[in-house]
């Protein structure tokens, strides 16, 4: 296991060169967890994660009534394939929309 990187090196790579925690770890030959822990211990503030969070489903452009009719007509697998999503995604979307409608 590699030793914890020093503060000066972390400041140079993470702050001045604006590398991510992952690329900083790769450059130093250690784990991203070790870099993240060292940043915290040295009091170096981390940047917010980019691209993390919920994305809007591409299924929102279809009416729920039409999706249900398609599933009833041709099944979940064929409907998902036609829409270009996985079966799990389609099942989850239908479940979440149903729950939201009950809450409203």
Secondary structure, DSSP 8 states (H G I E B T S, - for coil): ------HHHHIIIIIIS---HHHHHHHHTS-HHHHHHHHHHHT------SS-S----GGGGS-HHHHHHHHHHH-HHHHHHHHTS-HHHHHHHHHHHHHHHHH-
